[in-house]
Amino acid sequence: MSSLPLLKPREVVKAFEKLGWEVVRQRSSHIILTKEGHIATLSVPNHPEVARGTLRSLIARAGINMEEFLEALVEKLTKLLNLRFSVMLCKIFLESCTLQG
């Protein structure tokens, strides 16, 4: 069994959103997600990190396996990193234009 990383709640929510779940509300320290056609709801604790056992339970309740979840997580994080890299390149370009002009 591959090991799950320790993740922030927002990272967990974004991965589940990539898999078709949507945030319906936040009740105190938990973020509640639902998906059309699923009876289960997911309750992601809004703590500094989501415990690995809690994450395994959420993955099971969602009816997916760990690999599917990790794939969605990696895809979401890759898009975020690409966006941040693009912003960084734009800043460098603008600085170089300012220095030349």
N, C-alpha and C positions, 0 to 999 in steps of 0.2 A: 504494500500500500504506500503510495507516495505521500509525503508529508505536506500538510497545508501550511501556507504562510500565515503569520499573524497580520491581520488586515484592519484598517480603519473601517468604521461603519459605512462611510460614504463609498469606499472602494467595493465593499460587499454589495451595497445597494445598486451601484452602477453596473456591476456584473450581472445581477439578477434582472435589471432593466434591459440589458442587452439580450437576455433570454426571454423577454416578453412580460416580465412582471412590472407592475407600476405601483408607485407610492400612493396610498390613498389617504394616509394621515400619519401624524406623529403624536403619540399619546405618551406624555411624560418623557421617559428616557428610552422609548422604543419607537422604531420606524416600522410602520405596518405596510406590507405589500400584498397585492392580490393579482391574480391572473385569471382572465376569462376562461371558463371551462374547468377550473380547478376549485375544489371544495376548500382546500387548505389555504390559510393565510400565513404569511411569513412575518415574524416579529424580530427585527434586527435590533439588538441592544445598541443604544447610542452612547457607548462607553469609549474610552480612549482606544481600545482594541477589542475585536470580537474574538473570544476564546475559540480555540481550534475545535473543541467538542461541540460548542454552540454552532459553529459554522458547518460541521459535519451533519448536525441535526437539521439545519436549514436546507442543506443540499438534499438530504433524504426527503424532507417534507415537500420540496419542490419537484420531486420525482425525477431527478437527474443524477448523474454520477459525478464523481470528483473531477474527472477529466473534462467533461462538458463545462463545468463551472470554471475550471482553470483556463480553459480555452477562451471563454467569454471574458474573463478577467484580463488575460494577456492582450486580447484584441482591444479592449477598452483602454488599457494602460498604454499600448503602443500608439493609439490615436492621440492620447493626451501628450505623450512625449514628442510625437511628430509636430503637434500644434505648438508646444513650448519651443521646440527647435526652430520652427518657422518664425515665431515671434522674435527669438534671439537673432536670427539672421536678418530680419527686417531692421532691428535696432542697430546692428552693426552697419548695414547698408546706409541707413539714415545718418549715422554718425560720420561715415566716410564722405557722404555727400556734403555735409555741413562743413567738414574740414577742408574740402576742395573748393567750396564756393564761398 
